[in-house]
Amino acid sequence: MLVLAASDKGGTGRSVTAANLAYQRSLDGDDVCFLDFDFGSPTASAVFDLPDAVVGADGRGLHSYLQGRTSEPLRIDVWARTEHPALRDRPSGSGRLVLLPGDRTGGEFPFAEADRHRFVDLVLRLRHEFDLLFVDLSAGRSYAADLVLTATSPHGGLGRQENRWLVFHRWTRQHVMAAAELAYGNAGLVRAGAAMGHRPEVLSGSIRFVRAAAPDLESPPWSQVSPAQYVWLRQCERVLEELAAARGICKARVLASIPLEPVLQWQERLITDEDVHDHGIAHHETLRAMRDLAQRLTDDEFWGPW
């Protein structure tokens, strides 16, 4: 299965959340491959704590592969190469966790037919090795998004491969409107995909939304604010829910809400059991939300017909 991580704006938590989802599925025993298609700013190596990957990918990353400058993109075994202290010993029963990084000096580029063929060939080969492929896309209707839309269309080479889109947004008015525009706007994923041969209802049904950095008003410190602030926060929550529903992001289309979490905000890295239970620096609610979302990716109950 292809899991496509998209967002209209930067700073939504898309990359760090997608990496955490890949990590959680690997812990569950799945063989997982993470492809960094954030052509403008490939950052997955930092989230997986792979500092040497930044230099190692130059000339060998996904940018170079798609543009024909290398015959195979660099592959990095996260379990074997990470410098994250809690990940150095691969847990028993875990699956493979492999990163295909982007070039540090890559940047956005308009794709040609040959680039699409190389992408399709890569995905088809990886599908024989891995249970889940995560593709972290650049923000907005980028060249990366168009490349994937074209490749996954009925005649694009990957039309028979199951794929699911996650559109990430923060829980603010601007981000809600931007996420809805990315999915359903005049130049959004559904209309662009229809122009490329996708059936709009099928493509729309493959899109779900993830709220990132969403405050839980029932947990500290939000439940400890003044009465006036609490009433105001509840009003803001109601207004945002109404706005989201009016823009097509009703609760049935929201796959998860990831709580506002300092470890994610300030360090942008994987959250481990040790962070929660041993060090006490991350919240249990955040880890649980990540685990639940990781399971919902392949749970058809959350991806029924629309």
N, C-alpha and C positions, 0 to 999 in steps of 0.2 A: 504494500500500500504506500502511496505517496501522500505525505502530509505537507501541505504548502502553507507556510507562515507568511502572512501579508499584513501590511498596515498602511494607512494613508499618510501618517505622520511619523517622524522619528521620535524616539523617546517614549515609545509606548510599552516597552518591556518585551517586545516581540522576540528579539534574539535570545535574551537571557531566559525567557520562559520556554521557548522552543527547545533550547539546549537542556533545560531541566526536565522537560518531558521526554526527550531522547534518553537522558540518564535514567529516569524512572523506569522506562520500558526495558532498558537493558538490565536493570536490577531484577526485573521480573522474568528474565530469561530470554527475551527477544534479542535477535541480532539486529543492531540498529546502525544505520549510516546517516551522518549529518552532512549535508551539502551547503556550504556557505555561498549563497547566491546574492548576498548583499554587496553588489558590485561597487557601490559608492563607498562603503565602509565595512569591509569584512572584519568582524570582531569575534567570531565564534571561538577562535583559538584562545582569546583572553578569557572567555567564560569557562572553557574547559581547562584553563590554567596550563596552556602549552606555549610558553614564551618563545621557544626556539622555532615554532611553526611559522611565525610571522616572517622571519628571514628565509626559512627553508622553502616557503611557498613561492617565492619570487621566481617567475619563469616556469614554475611547475604546478601552479594552482589552477583553479577552475577557469579563471579568465584565460590563461594561456592555453588550456585544453580546448575550450570552446572556439577560440580563434585559430586553432591549428598549429600553435607554436610548440606543443608537446603532445606526444602520442598517448600518454596516460597522465591523469592528474595525480598529484601527490596524495598518498593515503597515510593517515596517522592513527595508530592504535592508541586511543585515549587512555585505556587502562595501563598500558605499558609506558606511556610517555608523559603523562600528566605530572605536574609538580604539586598538585593539591594533596596535602598530607593524608586526607581521609580516603583518597582514591588509589593510593599507591599499591595496596593489596586488593586485587580483584576479588569481590565477594563470591563465595561459593554459589553456584547456580546461576550466576549472571550470564547474559549473552554478550556478544561482541559489541563494542562501541567504537566506531571508526569515524574520523573527521576527514572530509575533503575540503581543505581550506581554499579561500580565494587569494589571489595575488595581492600583496600589500600595495602595489602600485597599479592596481587594476583600473577601477573606475567604470562608469556606465559606458556602454557601446551599443550601437544599433546592430541587431543580429541579422545574419544572412541565412539563406537556406542551408548552407553547409554547417552553420552553427547549430541549427535545429537538428540536423542529422546526427551530429556528434553528441548532442544532449540525449536524444532518443536512444542511441546506441549505448551510451553510458548507463542510462536508467535500466534498460533491458538487461544489461550484464549484471548490474548491481542487484536487480530483483532476484537473480538466481542465488545470491549470497546472503541477502538480508531480508528480514521480515518487514521492516519499516524503513522507509527513506524519508527523512525530514529535509525539506528544501526551504532555507531561510532567504526570503526575497527582499530586495531593496524596497524602501518605502515608496508608496504611491503606485500609479500606473507606470511602472518602470519598464525598461527593456527586458529585464529579467522576468517580470510578470507576463509580458507579451510573449516571450519565448516559451514559457510554460503553458500559457493558454493555447498557443498554436500547436505545441507538441502533443497536448492532451485532447485536442479536438478529434472528432471521429476519423479524420483522414491524416492526422498529424504523426502517427506512429505509436502513440501511447493511448489511443482512444479506448482500448480495452483494459487498461490498467486502472484499478480503483484509486481514486484520489479524493482527498478531502481538504477543503480550504479553511484555515483559521484566520480570521481578521481580528487583529488586536487593536484595542483602543483603551485609553485611560478613561476614567469615569468623570468626564467633564463635558460641558456643552459642546465646545469646539471639537473635541475628539469624537464624540458620538456622531455629530453631523458629518465629520470627515470620514468616519468608518462607513456610514450609510452611503455616502457619495461614492466611496471606493467600490462598494459592492453593487449598488443599484443605480448610480448616477448615469447621466448621459454618456460619460466616457468611462463608466465603471466596468467591473469584471464581467457582469452578466451580459451587458450590451456588447462589450468588446468581444466576449466569447461567442455570442450569437453570430457576430459578423465573421468569425473564424470557423463557423460550422457547428458550434455547440448547440444543443437544445437548451433554450433558456431555463425551462423548468427543472431540467436535470442539473445544470450548473448551479442554479439558485439553491437547489436542494442539497448541494454539496458544501455550502458555505455556512459556517457557524461563527459566532463572535465570542471573543474572550476579553473580559474586562480586567485590565491590569491596574495595580496600585489602587484598588477599590477599598475605601475605609469601611470597616465593620463597626457600625455604630453601637453594637452591643458589647464590644470588647474594649479593654483599656487601650489607649487613653481616651477614646472617644466617649465612652460611657461616663467619664469622670469630668466632662466639661460642665460649664455652668448651665442651669436650666434654660436660659435664653438661647445659648449657643446650641444646645441639644435640639430645641424646637426648630431653630433655623436650619440645622443640618438635616432634620427630618423633612422639612419643606423642600430643601434642595434635592434630597433623594427622590421625593415624589415628582418634582418637576423633571428631573432627569429620566425617570422611568416613563413619564408621559411623552417626553421628547423622543426617547429611543423607540417606543412603540409606534409613534406617528411616522418615524423614518424607516420602519420596517424591521427594527431590531427588537421585536417583542421577546419576552422571557423564554419562549420556546426555542428561539434561535440563539440564545446565549448558552454556550456550553459550560462556562465556568467564570467565576470571579476570583481573581488572585488578590489576596489582601495586600494592603500597603505594608511593605516589609523592608526594614533598614538594610538587611544583608543584600537584598536585590537592588535597592536604590543606590547604595553607596559602594558596593563591591562588585555587583553584576557578575555573580558566579553561581555555581551549583550549590544548592542547599542539601545538606546531608543529615542523616540521623544524629551524627555527632554534634552538628551545629545546634540541634534542638535539645537533645537529651543530655549530652555531656557538657557542652560549653554554655548552653542557655542563651545563645546570641540570636537565634531565630525562633519564630513562633511556630508552635505545633499546627496552628490553623493553616499556615502557609504551606507547610509540608503536606498536610492532608489535602489541601486544594490542588496541589501539584499532582499528587497521586491519583486523586479522583479524575482530574482532567486527562491524565495519561491513559487511564482505563477507558474513558468515554470516547477516546479517539477511534476505538474499534468496536464499540458497543452500539449495535444497530438500533437499540432503543432510542438513542439520541440523534439518530440520522434517518428517521423514517421519512416517507414521502411527504411533500409539502403541497 
